[in-house]
């Protein structure tokens, strides 16, 4: 029997909400044309595209070695994390989701698409690597931005992903809020004033983390980009060298990147085993090395130690320990009429 080896498909640019995008994604998630191969659709947040672009070939090679050359194809969909989760909830046929916020997977669990034990099936509560929120400034740091408080200065223009719809923006907002609580001794009133001043310096919310990066680095808008550590490194060291600098705040937020099999889809398609293997391989040495290479903080202690120079020691806080569960966080800060709306200037 001839075996077809399917190469990695090009990443699919999907807008999370349009019917045309959903139709394209459904087509991408269909089984391989010969009926013998496997196709997986990974629905992910936007700045993860660089990692999975390199991870997928690694996994395909490993999978085919273990399964005697059986063909497998990986399709990708990227966008704002919560928009992506909503697309899956509304019918986008993802075999796996790789998000940057636990609440996005919990939404799918509530909808009955992901089983309740999803976080127990994989190590580290199904978080293969972490990141944190930092600042990207222009070469020479002309506005002398050194910490969160500098973002409230007159004349500073901030570029930020939308906190109401993106994990990137939510971590940034919560990072600022957590810093304010620490700086003002837990005073909620002063913290709100501080965050409101920061949001006043943010002329517009971008649709996603990568969109914010494009606005800052390619359109040359703004003085500082608030984003994930890996995205800041990707821009300053990979895309446009010697044009930007990374500033690490004195106190910032830990961001986790949970992954899960979308059981309702995988069970229907018969891809449950392949989908689980796809996620499990994220903890392999090659995948952890790739994460470190792309400035994601790996879970493997040996890999992390080997790349220590790329990951400065910083003081971080866990959002759940400071603000409660994600449902509580979403309701208080990011729901319509929540603190983001209350503290943001009218746009």
C-alpha positions as CSV (number, residue, x, y, z in Angstrom):
1,X,0.0,0.0,0.0
2,X,1.4,3.4,-1.0
3,X,1.8,5.8,1.9
4,X,1.2,9.5,1.2
5,X,3.2,11.9,3.4
6,X,1.3,15.1,3.7
7,X,3.4,18.2,4.3
8,X,2.5,20.9,6.8
9,X,-0.3,23.0,5.4
10,X,0.1,26.7,5.3
11,X,-1.4,28.5,8.3
12,X,-5.0,29.6,7.6
13,X,-5.7,33.2,8.2
14,X,-9.1,33.2,9.9
15,X,-11.2,36.0,11.2
16,X,-12.8,34.6,14.3
17,X,-16.3,35.6,13.6
18,X,-17.1,35.8,9.9
19,X,-19.2,33.0,8.3
20,X,-16.7,32.8,5.5
21,X,-13.9,32.1,7.9
22,X,-15.9,29.4,9.7
23,X,-16.6,27.7,6.4
24,X,-12.9,27.7,5.5
25,X,-12.0,26.3,8.8
26,X,-14.6,23.5,8.6
27,X,-13.1,22.5,5.3
28,X,-9.6,22.6,6.7
29,X,-10.7,20.3,9.5
30,X,-12.0,17.6,7.2
31,X,-10.2,14.2,7.0
32,X,-7.4,13.7,4.5
33,X,-8.6,13.3,1.0
34,X,-7.5,9.6,0.7
35,X,-9.5,8.7,3.8
36,X,-6.5,7.1,5.4
37,X,-4.6,10.1,6.8
38,X,-5.5,12.4,9.7
39,X,-6.0,16.1,9.6
40,X,-6.0,18.1,12.9
41,X,-7.1,21.7,13.2
42,X,-5.3,23.6,16.0
43,X,-7.2,26.8,16.9
44,X,-4.8,29.1,18.7
45,X,-4.1,32.7,19.8
46,X,-2.5,35.0,17.3
47,X,1.1,35.4,18.6
48,X,1.4,31.6,18.9
49,X,1.7,31.3,15.1
50,X,5.5,31.4,15.1
51,X,5.8,28.6,17.6
52,X,3.4,26.3,15.9
53,X,4.8,27.0,12.5
54,X,8.0,25.3,13.7
55,X,6.4,22.8,16.1
56,X,4.1,21.2,13.6
57,X,6.9,19.7,11.4
58,X,8.6,18.4,14.5
59,X,5.4,16.6,15.6
60,X,4.7,15.3,12.1
61,X,8.1,13.7,11.9
62,X,7.7,12.1,15.4
63,X,4.2,11.0,14.7
64,X,5.1,9.3,11.4
65,X,8.1,7.6,13.0
66,X,5.8,6.1,15.7
67,X,3.0,5.2,13.4
68,X,4.9,3.6,10.5
69,X,4.6,6.6,8.2
70,X,0.9,7.2,8.6
71,X,0.0,10.6,7.0
72,X,-1.0,13.5,9.2
73,X,-1.7,17.1,8.4
74,X,-1.9,20.0,10.8
75,X,-4.0,23.0,10.0
76,X,-3.8,26.3,12.0
77,X,-6.2,29.1,12.9
78,X,-5.0,32.2,14.7
79,X,-6.7,35.2,16.2
80,X,-7.5,36.8,19.5
81,X,-7.7,34.0,22.1
82,X,-11.2,34.7,23.3
83,X,-12.6,35.3,19.8
84,X,-11.0,32.0,18.8
85,X,-12.7,30.2,21.7
86,X,-16.0,31.7,20.8
87,X,-15.6,30.5,17.2
88,X,-15.0,27.0,18.5
89,X,-18.0,27.3,20.7
90,X,-20.0,28.4,17.7
91,X,-19.0,25.5,15.5
92,X,-15.4,25.9,14.3
93,X,-14.3,22.2,14.2
94,X,-11.1,22.4,16.1
95,X,-9.5,19.1,17.2
96,X,-7.3,21.0,19.7
97,X,-7.2,24.5,21.2
98,X,-4.0,26.1,22.4
99,X,-4.9,29.3,24.2
100,X,-3.4,31.9,26.4
101,X,-6.0,32.0,29.1
102,X,-7.7,29.2,31.1
103,X,-11.1,30.9,30.8
104,X,-11.1,30.3,27.1
105,X,-10.9,26.6,27.6
106,X,-13.3,26.7,30.5
107,X,-15.9,28.3,28.1
108,X,-15.6,25.2,25.9
109,X,-15.9,23.0,28.9
110,X,-19.1,24.8,29.9
111,X,-20.5,24.3,26.4
112,X,-19.8,20.5,26.6
113,X,-17.1,20.5,24.0
114,X,-14.2,19.8,26.3
115,X,-14.4,17.3,29.1
116,X,-13.9,18.5,32.7
117,X,-10.7,16.5,33.2
118,X,-8.8,18.4,30.4
119,X,-6.3,20.0,32.8
120,X,-5.4,16.6,34.4
121,X,-4.6,14.8,31.2
122,X,-1.3,16.6,30.7
123,X,1.5,17.8,33.0
124,X,1.6,21.2,34.7
125,X,-2.2,21.6,34.5
126,X,-1.9,21.4,30.7
127,X,0.3,24.5,30.5
128,X,3.4,23.5,28.4
129,X,5.2,26.9,28.8
130,X,4.6,30.3,30.3
131,X,5.3,33.9,29.5
132,X,4.9,37.3,31.2
133,X,4.0,40.9,30.3
134,X,6.8,43.3,29.4
135,X,7.3,46.6,27.5
136,X,8.8,47.1,24.1
137,X,10.2,50.5,23.5
138,X,12.0,52.2,20.7
139,X,15.8,52.1,20.5
140,X,17.4,54.4,23.2
141,X,14.1,54.4,25.1
142,X,13.4,58.1,24.3
143,X,10.5,58.4,26.8
144,X,12.6,56.7,29.5
145,X,10.0,54.1,30.3
146,X,11.3,51.9,33.1
147,X,8.2,50.7,35.0
148,X,4.4,50.7,34.9
149,X,4.2,54.2,36.5
150,X,6.0,55.7,33.6
151,X,3.2,54.7,31.3
152,X,1.0,57.3,32.9
153,X,3.2,60.3,32.0
154,X,1.9,63.0,29.7
155,X,2.8,62.5,26.1
156,X,3.4,58.7,26.3
157,X,1.4,56.8,23.7
158,X,0.7,53.1,24.5
159,X,-0.2,50.4,22.0
160,X,-2.3,47.6,23.6
161,X,-4.4,44.7,22.5
162,X,-8.1,44.9,23.4
163,X,-8.4,43.7,27.1
164,X,-12.1,42.8,26.5
165,X,-11.4,40.3,23.7
166,X,-7.8,39.2,23.9
167,X,-5.7,37.3,26.4
168,X,-2.7,39.5,25.6
169,X,-4.7,42.7,26.5
170,X,-6.2,41.1,29.6
171,X,-2.8,40.1,31.0
172,X,-1.6,43.7,30.3
173,X,-4.5,45.2,32.1
174,X,-4.2,42.9,35.1
175,X,-0.5,43.4,35.2
176,X,-1.0,47.1,35.5
177,X,-3.7,46.6,38.1
178,X,-1.6,44.2,40.1
179,X,1.3,46.7,40.0
180,X,-1.0,49.5,41.2
181,X,-2.3,47.4,44.1
182,X,1.3,46.7,45.2
183,X,2.5,50.3,44.7
184,X,-0.5,51.8,46.6
185,X,-0.6,49.3,49.4
186,X,-3.8,47.7,48.3
187,X,-5.7,51.0,47.9
188,X,-8.3,50.2,45.2
189,X,-9.2,53.8,44.7
190,X,-5.6,54.9,43.9
191,X,-5.1,51.8,41.8
192,X,-8.2,52.7,39.6
193,X,-6.9,56.2,39.2
194,X,-3.5,54.8,38.1
195,X,-5.0,52.4,35.6
196,X,-7.4,55.0,34.2
197,X,-4.4,57.3,33.6
198,X,-2.6,54.5,31.8
199,X,-5.7,53.7,29.6
200,X,-6.0,57.4,28.8
201,X,-2.6,57.1,27.1
202,X,-3.9,54.2,25.0
203,X,-5.6,55.9,22.0
204,X,-7.0,52.7,20.6
205,X,-7.3,49.0,21.5
206,X,-6.0,46.7,18.8
207,X,-7.9,43.5,17.8
208,X,-5.1,41.1,18.9
209,X,-1.5,40.9,20.1
210,X,0.0,40.5,16.7
211,X,-2.1,43.4,15.4
212,X,-0.7,45.5,18.2
213,X,2.8,44.5,17.3
214,X,2.2,45.5,13.6
215,X,0.9,48.9,14.7
216,X,3.9,49.6,16.9
217,X,6.7,48.0,14.9
218,X,5.6,48.5,11.2
219,X,3.3,51.4,11.3
220,X,5.6,53.2,13.7
221,X,2.7,54.3,16.0
222,X,3.2,54.7,19.8
223,X,6.0,54.9,22.3
224,X,5.6,51.6,24.0
225,X,4.0,48.2,23.2
226,X,2.7,46.2,26.2
227,X,2.8,42.6,25.2
228,X,4.1,39.1,26.0
229,X,7.8,38.6,26.6
230,X,8.1,36.1,23.7
231,X,6.4,38.6,21.3
232,X,8.7,41.4,22.4
233,X,11.7,39.2,21.8
234,X,10.4,38.1,18.5
235,X,10.1,41.7,17.3
236,X,13.4,43.0,18.8
237,X,15.6,40.0,18.0
238,X,14.0,38.3,15.0
239,X,12.0,40.8,12.9
240,X,13.7,44.2,13.3
241,X,17.0,44.0,15.1
242,X,18.6,47.1,16.7
243,X,15.3,49.1,16.5
244,X,13.7,48.2,19.8
245,X,14.5,47.4,23.5
246,X,12.7,45.3,26.0
247,X,11.9,46.8,29.4
248,X,11.1,44.4,32.3
249,X,8.7,46.0,34.9
250,X,9.7,45.6,38.5
251,X,6.5,43.6,39.1
252,X,4.4,41.9,36.5
253,X,2.0,39.1,35.7
254,X,2.6,35.5,34.9
255,X,0.7,34.4,31.8
256,X,-0.1,30.7,31.2
257,X,-0.9,29.0,27.9
258,X,-3.3,26.1,28.5
259,X,-4.0,23.5,25.8
260,X,-6.8,20.9,25.4
261,X,-8.4,18.4,23.1
262,X,-11.8,19.5,21.9
263,X,-13.4,16.1,22.7
264,X,-16.7,16.6,20.9
265,X,-14.8,17.1,17.6
266,X,-12.0,14.6,18.1
267,X,-14.5,11.9,19.2
268,X,-16.7,12.5,16.1
269,X,-13.7,12.5,13.7
270,X,-11.9,9.7,15.4
271,X,-8.8,11.9,16.0
272,X,-8.8,11.7,19.8
273,X,-5.5,9.7,20.0
274,X,-3.7,11.8,17.5
275,X,-4.9,15.0,19.1
276,X,-3.7,13.9,22.5
277,X,-0.3,12.9,21.1
278,X,-0.1,16.3,19.4
279,X,-0.5,18.1,22.8
280,X,1.6,15.6,24.8
281,X,4.5,16.2,22.5
282,X,4.6,19.8,23.7
283,X,6.5,18.5,26.8
284,X,9.1,16.7,24.7
285,X,12.7,18.0,24.8
286,X,12.6,19.2,21.1
287,X,9.4,21.1,21.8
288,X,10.6,22.6,25.0
289,X,13.9,23.6,23.2
290,X,11.8,25.2,20.5
291,X,9.8,27.1,23.1
292,X,13.0,28.5,24.7
293,X,14.3,29.4,21.3
294,X,11.2,31.5,20.7
295,X,11.5,33.0,24.2
296,X,8.6,31.1,25.8
297,X,9.6,30.0,29.3
298,X,9.8,26.2,29.1
299,X,8.5,23.9,31.8
300,X,11.5,21.5,31.5
301,X,13.9,22.7,34.2
302,X,17.0,21.6,32.3
303,X,15.9,23.4,29.2
304,X,15.1,26.5,31.2
305,X,18.5,26.4,32.9
306,X,20.3,26.0,29.6
307,X,18.6,29.2,28.3
308,X,18.8,31.2,31.6
309,X,20.5,34.1,29.9
310,X,17.3,34.7,27.8
311,X,15.0,34.8,30.7
312,X,15.8,37.4,33.4
313,X,14.7,36.7,36.9
314,X,11.6,38.9,37.5
315,X,9.0,39.2,40.2
316,X,5.6,38.0,38.9
317,X,2.2,37.3,40.4
318,X,-0.4,34.7,39.5
319,X,-3.6,36.4,38.4
320,X,-5.8,33.8,40.1
321,X,-4.0,34.2,43.5
322,X,-4.5,38.0,43.3
323,X,-7.8,38.4,41.6
324,X,-9.7,35.1,42.0
325,X,-10.9,32.6,39.5
326,X,-11.1,33.4,35.8
327,X,-14.9,33.6,35.9
328,X,-14.7,36.1,38.8
329,X,-12.0,38.0,36.9
330,X,-14.0,38.1,33.7
331,X,-17.1,39.4,35.4
332,X,-15.4,42.1,37.5
333,X,-12.9,43.4,35.0
334,X,-13.8,42.5,31.4
335,X,-17.6,42.0,31.1
336,X,-19.7,44.8,29.7
337,X,-19.8,47.6,32.3
338,X,-16.8,46.1,34.1
339,X,-13.7,47.9,35.2
340,X,-12.2,48.1,31.7
341,X,-15.3,50.0,30.6
342,X,-15.4,52.1,33.7
343,X,-11.8,53.2,33.6
344,X,-11.4,53.6,29.8
345,X,-12.0,57.1,28.3
346,X,-14.9,57.3,25.9
347,X,-13.6,56.4,22.5
